[in-house]
Amino acid sequence: MRKILAQTTLALALSFGMGACKAKTASTGDTPAPSKTEVAAPVSLSDVLAHPRRAKEAERDKFRNPKPTLEFFEVGPGKNVVEIWPGWYTNAIAPYLAENNGTYTAALYHESQGERAMKRVEAFKAKYADTDVYGNINYAAFSKDSGLTIAPNSADVILTFRNVHNWMGSGYAEEAFATFYDGLKPGGILGVVEHRLPETMAQDPRGATGYVQESYMKSLAKAAGFEFVGSSEVNANPKDTADHPFGVWTLPPSSRTPKEGSPEASDFDAAAYKNIGESDRATLKFRKPG
């Protein structure tokens, strides 16, 4: 009994001492009271697009409309987004996904496309090497020989901007859409932006002018297994008649001109093409069923 009383007395004394110590610490301010954890506000797509690092790209926003275009294609937080042969859009998509728990995969050229292509790949990687800004970019390849080198059923969104005519010219547009289908998750989105050829004009199967009919692209997607979701006119330009002497490359940003002294140069009006602006573009959204 004495042992128990002694233990009880000691416990009470220790408890009292600890309480007094806590009270003293609180009153002297030696230990600041804990504050609520501050949660950083999410970085919006508008925030990313307005950043000064995009000053050069932003000069063309009026023609490329990145915000409504990416929103139409369902690019958002947590998404695994693959861009085919990326460039202008990288400085928008990669930082946005990095800030919002997403993943950006750049599908660049394949070694089978030669030394020049590989130099462009290395230059791209060097340009976007800052992980604090762009996150940990994943890299894949896309070519006629390699297909799209990502895991099957892994991407939420695959994007391609102004590339379909290139694949038509190389004779593998059908294969391109098929490999995109394989790479997307069931329910995943394929977003396509391309220079638009009016349906009233004849479609060159090689895409030599750079312009492609919406109906032709829809047929490529359907043959690969996609379902058409919808189109947007956000990248439309009614000034573009799609019948220029050097195809789409007559317009900005290429602004190709005839050689000085050539017959074409005599009545070529460069200012008129500059005033048209960039091309009229189809913006098409497809979904992999599932």
Secondary structure, DSSP 8 states (H G I E B T S, - for coil): -HHHHHHHHHHHHHHHHHHHHHHHHHHHTSS-------------HHHHHTSGGGHHHHTTHHHH-HHHHHHHTT--TT-EEEEES--TTHHHHHHHHHHTT-EEEEEE--GGG-HHHHHHHHHHHHHT--HHHH-S-EEEEEETTTEE-S-TT-EEEEEEES-HHHHHHHT-HHHHHHHHHHHEEEEEEEEEEEEB--TTS---TT-TTS-B-HHHHHHHHHHHT-EEEEEE-TT--TT--S--TTGGGGSTTT-----TTSGGGGG--HHHHHHH-S--EEEEEEE---
